[in-house]
Amino acid sequence: MWIAAALCCLPLLAQAEEKLPRDVVQFIDHAQMCEHFAGEWDDNDKARQREITQAVEQSCGQAQRQWKRLTARYAKQPRLLKIIAEQANDAVRSYRKSG
């Protein structure tokens, strides 16, 4: 099991070696947390569901704002744009604040 976890992190390690700008690294962290929490659902535990909803709103909202800002900031840097686009997963792209 740890082998699978290690293998899934290889692309991130390669990106880390490229010395990405701090704002891009923060975006990647938020986008991954967004995807993680957006994929969770526990309708048997209302308290846990509230925690998940709050985590989705925080991480997905932040990632979506960053995605838009970074796409504009790095518009003339294709390598960074590619990394940003690859990390802008469906959860980030489709996030809509509830409420």
HELIX and SHEET records of a PDB file:
HELIX    1   1 TRP A    2  CYS A    8  1                                   7    
HELIX    2   2 LEU A   10  GLU A   17  1                                   8    
HELIX    3   3 ARG A   22  ALA A   38  1                                  17    
HELIX    4   4 LYS A   46  ARG A   73  1                                  28    
HELIX    5   5 PRO A   78  GLN A   87  1                                  10    
HELIX    6   6 ASP A   90  SER A   94  1                                   5    
END                                                                             
